[in-house]
Amino acid sequence: MISDKVLPFLVFVACIAIHSGECNGQESFKKDQVDAGVNKAIGYLVSQQKPNGSITDRGHENAMTALAIMSMAAVGHQPADATPEGIAMTRGIRFLLGEGRQDKAGYFGASDGSRMYGHGIVTLMLTEMLGMGVDPEMDKQLHEACQKAIDLIVRSQRIKKGANARGGWRYTPDAGDSDLSVSIWQLMALRSAKNDGLDVASATIDDAVGYLRRSFTSPLDTQGKPKDAKAGFSYEPNGGAPSFTMTSAGLLAMQVCGQYDSPLVVGSADWLLDHPPKWNERFILYGLYYFAQGMHQRGGSHAERAASIVSEMLLSKQKDNGAWESSSGEEQNAGSVYCTAMAILSLSVKYHYLPIYQR
């Protein structure tokens, strides 16, 4: 069952009301159906834990273990809980803090081949777990690992890049180019670290905002206002038409950087209402995660509409064993642990325990 304990240092945000009749004229799922689906999915993730503590079914054990732990924490489970979920989280954290997972430079993306994607994901999860260790030694290890990982993200952004790529991140720490998909994970990790009081230079966030603005698909005037009232984000600057996944990522990234009232946030959230997700979308579970979290932070009718769309789409696609599989071939290859963790994180707006997903 989902823990009813509030994390000691967090504020529990009340559940979003899921209104009936707002999604394609169909009755929306009731909140207890979301609870039941999430609980079943968490049970599936726990069942996938390996003897060494990793949680994975298709490799990339650092990144997949981090996503699984983060999805458990996002719905209220804690490592200190004397439950199967709490025990699984503790074992997973110990695995990631173990020898060989993070290299001497602070990088988590080499040992499992997950590159900067995995590095950002692991760093985000560990920074969200700061102060939640099961003992003082784990808390000390978490702090040291997080600061090293954050320092690597900052150094990676400072690598010499072309004008369009400046301020972003790519597949490797020494990459000279950037893309939005890799960059958002680094930004979420940086924001989480800043919330924890770790050292993050403000120039790092400012440069990232510049990169995000260049990734917006509408030209901006000298005041920074877009020519098109509704527009989105592309994978790379000057990348052409917006996509659902990248517009959702850009929306969340701007808010993670504190740009809640930016016209780019307003325009991309409105664009997403006009271009809702479809299950056969490429990288649909990846996009739904950003969509759910970004629209929740936007609030109001955007949040209500997104919550209805996400819950109805995901609960209708959940397998009998509690897992999800994607319609996207790339996501199918990533495995059911990945798909299930991303689905839980998309549904977790209802609970909102983790500070990175709070405005």
PyMOL commands that set and color helices and strands:
alter all, ss='L'
color gray80, all
select helices_A, chain A and resi 31-47+61-74+84-97+115-128+136-157+180-195+202-214+244-256+263-274+284-298+300-315+329-334+336-350+355-357
alter helices_A, ss='H'
color red, helices_A
deselect
rebuild
show_as cartoon
